[in-house]
Amino acid sequence: MDKRKRITREDINVPASAHVVPKGYPVHMWEEMGWSMTCHVFAPIMPSPRPRVTTRGTFMPTEYRKHCSLLSASLAYARGMHEAKVKAWDSSVAMHLDLAFWSPKMPGDLDNLAKTIMDSGQLHKNEKPGAELWLNDKQVQKLTIDWIETEEPEWWQTVVRVKPIDQSKKVRL
């Protein structure tokens, strides 16, 4: 694969056990003791870019917004929002977010990679679907980030684990 070429979803090795997500990236979910949600998202890894500032306002690039929308759909699916019986999480509690990015090369700074997941887990105004893992990323008060280098060029994925830190600890938004 050409090293200068940007990785696309078609370039990624997706295992047969992954769920196909409508309008999202494939995910593999499982239950893990102590975590409210644990999943692998098989998607390109994109760091959060700098906002673009114009005379009409500040905005994020279209490619990034599209990527966040696909990630949001995948995270919502993994959370169980595709099932009508799932109740909404208490969206005012402090959260612990644990991330592991798997790729053959590090595509950006870890803090910018985490920001992409944090943006995708948040419900933005007028943007559907929203993963609604939190109302505001201020709620993520504990963040663990790892990058794991892989040997295979098509092995790109993000492992996302989420849990409340303390149900009694409410966050002012």
PyRosetta script that sets phi, psi and omega in degrees:
from pyrosetta import init, pose_from_sequence

init()
pose = pose_from_sequence("MDKRKRITREDINVPASAHVVPKGYPVHMWEEMGWSMTCHVFAPIMPSPRPRVTTRGTFMPTEYRKHCSLLSASLAYARGMHEAKVKAWDSSVAMHLDLAFWSPKMPGDLDNLAKTIMDSGQLHKNEKPGAELWLNDKQVQKLTIDWIETEEPEWWQTVVRVKPIDQSKKVRL")
pose.set_psi(1, 138.6)
pose.set_omega(1, 179.6)
pose.set_phi(2, -65.4)
pose.set_psi(2, 124.9)
pose.set_omega(2, -176.6)
pose.set_phi(3, -66.0)
pose.set_psi(3, -24.1)
pose.set_omega(3, -179.4)
pose.set_phi(4, -83.3)
pose.set_psi(4, -16.6)
pose.set_omega(4, -177.6)
pose.set_phi(5, -73.3)
pose.set_psi(5, 135.1)
pose.set_omega(5, 176.6)
pose.set_phi(6, -73.3)
pose.set_psi(6, 135.3)
pose.set_omega(6, -179.3)
pose.set_phi(7, -69.6)
pose.set_psi(7, 139.6)
pose.set_omega(7, 177.6)
pose.set_phi(8, -119.1)
pose.set_psi(8, 170.6)
pose.set_omega(8, -178.8)
pose.set_phi(9, -63.5)
pose.set_psi(9, -26.9)
pose.set_omega(9, 179.1)
pose.set_phi(10, -71.9)
pose.set_psi(10, -22.0)
pose.set_omega(10, -178.6)
pose.set_phi(11, -82.7)
pose.set_psi(11, -8.9)
pose.set_omega(11, -171.0)
pose.set_phi(12, -93.0)
pose.set_psi(12, 135.8)
pose.set_omega(12, 176.3)
pose.set_phi(13, -76.7)
pose.set_psi(13, 116.3)
pose.set_omega(13, -179.7)
pose.set_phi(14, -112.6)
pose.set_psi(14, 122.3)
pose.set_omega(14, -179.8)
pose.set_phi(15, -69.0)
pose.set_psi(15, 157.5)
pose.set_omega(15, -178.7)
pose.set_phi(16, -63.4)
pose.set_psi(16, -24.0)
pose.set_omega(16, -178.6)
pose.set_phi(17, -76.6)
pose.set_psi(17, -9.5)
pose.set_omega(17, -178.6)
pose.set_phi(18, -74.9)
pose.set_psi(18, 146.2)
pose.set_omega(18, 177.5)
pose.set_phi(19, -87.1)
pose.set_psi(19, 138.7)
pose.set_omega(19, 173.6)
pose.set_phi(20, -81.1)
pose.set_psi(20, 126.8)
pose.set_omega(20, -177.4)
pose.set_phi(21, -107.4)
pose.set_psi(21, 122.5)
pose.set_omega(21, 176.6)
pose.set_phi(22, -59.4)
pose.set_psi(22, 128.1)
pose.set_omega(22, 179.7)
pose.set_phi(23, 57.2)
pose.set_psi(23, 36.7)
pose.set_omega(23, 179.5)
pose.set_phi(24, -155.1)
pose.set_psi(24, -177.2)
pose.set_omega(24, 176.7)
pose.set_phi(25, -89.2)
pose.set_psi(25, 153.8)
pose.set_omega(25, 176.7)
pose.set_phi(26, -62.2)
pose.set_psi(26, 144.2)
pose.set_omega(26, 179.1)
pose.set_phi(27, -134.0)
pose.set_psi(27, 153.3)
pose.set_omega(27, 171.4)
pose.set_phi(28, -124.1)
pose.set_psi(28, 121.7)
pose.set_omega(28, -177.7)
pose.set_phi(29, -111.5)
pose.set_psi(29, 154.6)
pose.set_omega(29, 171.1)
pose.set_phi(30, -157.2)
pose.set_psi(30, 162.4)
pose.set_omega(30, 178.3)
pose.set_phi(31, -91.8)
pose.set_psi(31, 137.2)
pose.set_omega(31, 179.0)
pose.set_phi(32, -134.5)
pose.set_psi(32, 128.7)
pose.set_omega(32, -175.9)
pose.set_phi(33, -53.1)
pose.set_psi(33, 128.4)
pose.set_omega(33, 176.4)
pose.set_phi(34, 90.7)
pose.set_psi(34, -11.8)
pose.set_omega(34, -179.1)
pose.set_phi(35, -109.9)
pose.set_psi(35, 137.6)
pose.set_omega(35, 178.3)
pose.set_phi(36, -72.6)
pose.set_psi(36, -31.9)
pose.set_omega(36, -179.7)
pose.set_phi(37, -149.5)
pose.set_psi(37, 135.1)
pose.set_omega(37, 173.3)
pose.set_phi(38, -138.2)
pose.set_psi(38, 128.0)
pose.set_omega(38, 179.9)
pose.set_phi(39, -154.5)
pose.set_psi(39, 157.3)
pose.set_omega(39, 169.1)
pose.set_phi(40, -104.9)
pose.set_psi(40, 131.0)
pose.set_omega(40, 174.8)
pose.set_phi(41, -111.8)
pose.set_psi(41, 121.5)
pose.set_omega(41, -178.1)
pose.set_phi(42, -94.2)
pose.set_psi(42, 93.7)
pose.set_omega(42, -172.5)
pose.set_phi(43, -152.8)
pose.set_psi(43, 159.3)
pose.set_omega(43, 171.4)
pose.set_phi(44, -59.9)
pose.set_psi(44, 148.4)
pose.set_omega(44, 178.5)
pose.set_phi(45, -99.8)
pose.set_psi(45, 120.3)
pose.set_omega(45, -175.3)
pose.set_phi(46, -126.3)
pose.set_psi(46, 122.3)
pose.set_omega(46, 176.6)
pose.set_phi(47, -72.4)
pose.set_psi(47, 153.3)
pose.set_omega(47, 176.6)
pose.set_phi(48, -67.5)
pose.set_psi(48, 125.3)
pose.set_omega(48, 179.8)
pose.set_phi(49, -83.0)
pose.set_psi(49, 173.2)
pose.set_omega(49, 173.1)
pose.set_phi(50, -73.1)
pose.set_psi(50, 141.1)
pose.set_omega(50, 177.3)
pose.set_phi(51, -63.2)
pose.set_psi(51, 147.3)
pose.set_omega(51, 176.4)
pose.set_phi(52, -90.4)
pose.set_psi(52, 132.6)
pose.set_omega(52, -179.6)
pose.set_phi(53, -112.8)
pose.set_psi(53, 124.9)
pose.set_omega(53, 178.5)
pose.set_phi(54, -130.7)
pose.set_psi(54, 179.8)
pose.set_omega(54, 177.3)
pose.set_phi(55, -68.4)
pose.set_psi(55, -19.8)
pose.set_omega(55, 179.4)
pose.set_phi(56, -92.3)
pose.set_psi(56, 0.8)
pose.set_omega(56, 178.4)
pose.set_phi(57, 129.9)
pose.set_psi(57, -171.5)
pose.set_omega(57, -179.1)
pose.set_phi(58, -108.0)
pose.set_psi(58, 137.4)
pose.set_omega(58, -179.7)
pose.set_phi(59, -151.3)
pose.set_psi(59, 163.4)
pose.set_omega(59, 175.5)
pose.set_phi(60, -96.1)
pose.set_psi(60, 150.2)
pose.set_omega(60, -179.9)
pose.set_phi(61, -57.9)
pose.set_psi(61, 149.0)
pose.set_omega(61, -177.5)
pose.set_phi(62, -58.3)
pose.set_psi(62, -43.2)
pose.set_omega(62, -179.2)
pose.set_phi(63, -58.8)
pose.set_psi(63, -40.5)
pose.set_omega(63, 179.6)
pose.set_phi(64, -68.8)
pose.set_psi(64, -44.0)
pose.set_omega(64, 179.5)
pose.set_phi(65, -62.4)
pose.set_psi(65, -38.6)
pose.set_omega(65, 178.0)
pose.set_phi(66, -65.4)
pose.set_psi(66, -44.3)
pose.set_omega(66, 178.3)
pose.set_phi(67, -59.6)
pose.set_psi(67, -45.2)
pose.set_omega(67, 179.2)
pose.set_phi(68, -62.9)
pose.set_psi(68, -37.0)
pose.set_omega(68, 178.3)
pose.set_phi(69, -64.4)
pose.set_psi(69, -43.5)
pose.set_omega(69, 177.3)
pose.set_phi(70, -65.2)
pose.set_psi(70, -40.8)
pose.set_omega(70, 176.5)
pose.set_phi(71, -63.9)
pose.set_psi(71, -41.2)
pose.set_omega(71, 178.3)
pose.set_phi(72, -58.3)
pose.set_psi(72, -44.6)
pose.set_omega(72, 179.3)
pose.set_phi(73, -61.8)
pose.set_psi(73, -41.0)
pose.set_omega(73, -179.9)
pose.set_phi(74, -67.5)
pose.set_psi(74, -43.2)
pose.set_omega(74, 179.4)
pose.set_phi(75, -67.0)
pose.set_psi(75, -38.5)
pose.set_omega(75, 177.0)
pose.set_phi(76, -62.9)
pose.set_psi(76, -42.3)
pose.set_omega(76, 178.1)
pose.set_phi(77, -62.0)
pose.set_psi(77, -46.8)
pose.set_omega(77, -179.3)
pose.set_phi(78, -63.2)
pose.set_psi(78, -35.6)
pose.set_omega(78, 179.4)
pose.set_phi(79, -69.0)
pose.set_psi(79, -22.8)
pose.set_omega(79, 178.6)
pose.set_phi(80, 105.7)
pose.set_psi(80, 12.2)
pose.set_omega(80, -178.2)
pose.set_phi(81, -71.1)
pose.set_psi(81, -10.5)
pose.set_omega(81, 175.5)
pose.set_phi(82, -73.6)
pose.set_psi(82, -13.0)
pose.set_omega(82, 176.3)
pose.set_phi(83, -102.4)
pose.set_psi(83, 125.9)
pose.set_omega(83, -175.4)
pose.set_phi(84, -64.2)
pose.set_psi(84, -22.9)
pose.set_omega(84, -175.7)
pose.set_phi(85, -77.7)
pose.set_psi(85, -11.0)
pose.set_omega(85, -177.1)
pose.set_phi(86, -75.5)
pose.set_psi(86, 127.3)
pose.set_omega(86, 177.5)
pose.set_phi(87, -82.4)
pose.set_psi(87, 152.9)
pose.set_omega(87, 177.3)
pose.set_phi(88, -65.8)
pose.set_psi(88, 146.4)
pose.set_omega(88, 175.3)
pose.set_phi(89, -71.0)
pose.set_psi(89, 157.6)
pose.set_omega(89, 172.8)
pose.set_phi(90, -71.0)
pose.set_psi(90, 105.2)
pose.set_omega(90, -171.5)
pose.set_phi(91, -85.8)
pose.set_psi(91, 17.1)
pose.set_omega(91, 176.7)
pose.set_phi(92, -115.4)
pose.set_psi(92, 5.3)
pose.set_omega(92, -179.1)
pose.set_phi(93, -89.5)
pose.set_psi(93, 156.0)
pose.set_omega(93, 175.1)
pose.set_phi(94, -71.9)
pose.set_psi(94, 139.9)
pose.set_omega(94, -174.8)
pose.set_phi(95, -120.1)
pose.set_psi(95, 154.1)
pose.set_omega(95, 171.7)
pose.set_phi(96, -110.8)
pose.set_psi(96, 124.2)
pose.set_omega(96, 179.4)
pose.set_phi(97, -115.6)
pose.set_psi(97, 124.1)
pose.set_omega(97, 179.9)
pose.set_phi(98, -117.5)
pose.set_psi(98, 121.2)
pose.set_omega(98, -176.3)
pose.set_phi(99, -123.5)
pose.set_psi(99, 142.9)
pose.set_omega(99, 171.8)
pose.set_phi(100, -135.5)
pose.set_psi(100, 120.9)
pose.set_omega(100, 179.7)
pose.set_phi(101, -101.8)
pose.set_psi(101, 124.3)
pose.set_omega(101, -179.6)
pose.set_phi(102, -110.2)
pose.set_psi(102, 122.4)
pose.set_omega(102, 177.1)
pose.set_phi(103, -165.2)
pose.set_psi(103, 161.0)
pose.set_omega(103, 179.4)
pose.set_phi(104, -74.3)
pose.set_psi(104, -19.4)
pose.set_omega(104, 175.6)
pose.set_phi(105, -142.2)
pose.set_psi(105, 153.9)
pose.set_omega(105, -179.2)
pose.set_phi(106, -82.1)
pose.set_psi(106, 112.8)
pose.set_omega(106, -173.7)
pose.set_phi(107, -82.0)
pose.set_psi(107, 3.3)
pose.set_omega(107, 179.5)
pose.set_phi(108, 173.0)
pose.set_psi(108, -177.2)
pose.set_omega(108, 176.7)
pose.set_phi(109, -70.3)
pose.set_psi(109, 145.1)
pose.set_omega(109, -178.3)
pose.set_phi(110, -60.0)
pose.set_psi(110, -38.4)
pose.set_omega(110, -179.3)
pose.set_phi(111, -65.1)
pose.set_psi(111, -35.8)
pose.set_omega(111, 178.2)
pose.set_phi(112, -73.4)
pose.set_psi(112, -32.3)
pose.set_omega(112, 175.1)
pose.set_phi(113, -66.3)
pose.set_psi(113, -43.1)
pose.set_omega(113, 178.4)
pose.set_phi(114, -64.2)
pose.set_psi(114, -37.7)
pose.set_omega(114, -179.8)
pose.set_phi(115, -60.8)
pose.set_psi(115, -36.5)
pose.set_omega(115, 177.6)
pose.set_phi(116, -61.4)
pose.set_psi(116, -44.9)
pose.set_omega(116, 178.7)
pose.set_phi(117, -66.9)
pose.set_psi(117, -41.0)
pose.set_omega(117, 179.8)
pose.set_phi(118, -64.6)
pose.set_psi(118, -39.5)
pose.set_omega(118, 175.7)
pose.set_phi(119, -64.3)
pose.set_psi(119, -39.4)
pose.set_omega(119, -177.6)
pose.set_phi(120, -72.0)
pose.set_psi(120, -29.6)
pose.set_omega(120, 179.9)
pose.set_phi(121, -79.9)
pose.set_psi(121, -7.8)
pose.set_omega(121, -177.3)
pose.set_phi(122, -98.4)
pose.set_psi(122, 145.0)
pose.set_omega(122, 175.8)
pose.set_phi(123, -87.1)
pose.set_psi(123, 117.0)
pose.set_omega(123, 179.4)
pose.set_phi(124, -96.0)
pose.set_psi(124, 151.9)
pose.set_omega(124, 179.6)
pose.set_phi(125, -57.5)
pose.set_psi(125, 132.9)
pose.set_omega(125, 175.1)
pose.set_phi(126, 60.9)
pose.set_psi(126, 16.8)
pose.set_omega(126, 178.3)
pose.set_phi(127, -117.3)
pose.set_psi(127, 118.2)
pose.set_omega(127, 177.8)
pose.set_phi(128, -122.8)
pose.set_psi(128, 148.1)
pose.set_omega(128, -4.8)
pose.set_phi(129, -78.0)
pose.set_psi(129, 157.5)
pose.set_omega(129, 175.5)
pose.set_phi(130, -119.4)
pose.set_psi(130, 136.2)
pose.set_omega(130, -177.9)
pose.set_phi(131, -69.5)
pose.set_psi(131, -27.1)
pose.set_omega(131, 178.8)
pose.set_phi(132, 52.2)
pose.set_psi(132, 38.7)
pose.set_omega(132, 174.1)
pose.set_phi(133, -72.6)
pose.set_psi(133, -28.4)
pose.set_omega(133, 175.5)
pose.set_phi(134, -154.7)
pose.set_psi(134, 154.3)
pose.set_omega(134, 177.2)
pose.set_phi(135, -76.6)
pose.set_psi(135, -34.6)
pose.set_omega(135, -177.8)
pose.set_phi(136, -143.8)
pose.set_psi(136, 140.7)
pose.set_omega(136, -177.8)
pose.set_phi(137, -69.8)
pose.set_psi(137, -1.8)
pose.set_omega(137, 170.7)
pose.set_phi(138, -63.0)
pose.set_psi(138, -23.2)
pose.set_omega(138, -178.9)
pose.set_phi(139, -69.6)
pose.set_psi(139, -20.6)
pose.set_omega(139, 177.2)
pose.set_phi(140, -77.9)
pose.set_psi(140, 98.0)
pose.set_omega(140, -176.5)
pose.set_phi(141, -104.0)
pose.set_psi(141, -5.0)
pose.set_omega(141, 172.4)
pose.set_phi(142, -138.0)
pose.set_psi(142, 126.9)
pose.set_omega(142, -175.9)
pose.set_phi(143, -134.3)
pose.set_psi(143, 124.8)
pose.set_omega(143, 176.6)
pose.set_phi(144, -118.2)
pose.set_psi(144, 127.7)
pose.set_omega(144, -176.4)
pose.set_phi(145, -130.7)
pose.set_psi(145, 134.3)
pose.set_omega(145, 175.5)
pose.set_phi(146, -133.1)
pose.set_psi(146, 149.7)
pose.set_omega(146, 169.1)
pose.set_phi(147, -121.6)
pose.set_psi(147, 127.9)
pose.set_omega(147, -179.8)
pose.set_phi(148, -114.2)
pose.set_psi(148, 121.4)
pose.set_omega(148, 179.7)
pose.set_phi(149, -79.7)
pose.set_psi(149, 130.5)
pose.set_omega(149, 179.7)
pose.set_phi(150, -108.0)
pose.set_psi(150, 157.0)
pose.set_omega(150, 178.0)
pose.set_phi(151, -82.0)
pose.set_psi(151, -32.8)
pose.set_omega(151, -174.9)
pose.set_phi(152, -83.6)
pose.set_psi(152, 128.8)
pose.set_omega(152, -177.6)
pose.set_phi(153, -68.4)
pose.set_psi(153, -19.9)
pose.set_omega(153, -178.5)
pose.set_phi(154, -100.8)
pose.set_psi(154, 10.5)
pose.set_omega(154, -176.9)
pose.set_phi(155, -98.1)
pose.set_psi(155, 84.4)
pose.set_omega(155, 179.1)
pose.set_phi(156, -116.4)
pose.set_psi(156, 127.9)
pose.set_omega(156, 175.8)
pose.set_phi(157, -162.1)
pose.set_psi(157, 161.5)
pose.set_omega(157, 175.7)
pose.set_phi(158, -126.3)
pose.set_psi(158, 128.2)
pose.set_omega(158, 175.1)
pose.set_phi(159, -97.2)
pose.set_psi(159, 125.9)
pose.set_omega(159, -177.5)
pose.set_phi(160, -121.1)
pose.set_psi(160, 125.8)
pose.set_omega(160, 174.2)
pose.set_phi(161, -127.5)
pose.set_psi(161, 135.6)
pose.set_omega(161, -176.4)
pose.set_phi(162, -135.0)
pose.set_psi(162, 139.0)
pose.set_omega(162, 172.2)
pose.set_phi(163, -156.2)
pose.set_psi(163, 152.0)
pose.set_omega(163, 174.3)
pose.set_phi(164, -69.9)
pose.set_psi(164, 143.9)
pose.set_omega(164, 178.2)
pose.set_phi(165, -76.5)
pose.set_psi(165, -49.2)
pose.set_omega(165, -178.1)
pose.set_phi(166, -154.6)
pose.set_psi(166, 119.3)
pose.set_omega(166, -176.9)
pose.set_phi(167, -59.7)
pose.set_psi(167, -27.1)
pose.set_omega(167, -178.1)
pose.set_phi(168, -84.6)
pose.set_psi(168, -12.7)
pose.set_omega(168, -177.4)
pose.set_phi(169, -89.5)
pose.set_psi(169, 100.8)
pose.set_omega(169, -179.8)
pose.set_phi(170, -90.1)
pose.set_psi(170, 148.6)
pose.set_omega(170, -178.3)
pose.set_phi(171, -109.0)
pose.set_psi(171, 131.5)
pose.set_omega(171, 174.9)
pose.set_phi(172, -79.6)
pose.set_psi(172, 124.9)
pose.set_omega(172, -178.7)
pose.set_phi(173, -102.2)
pose.dump_pdb("model.pdb")
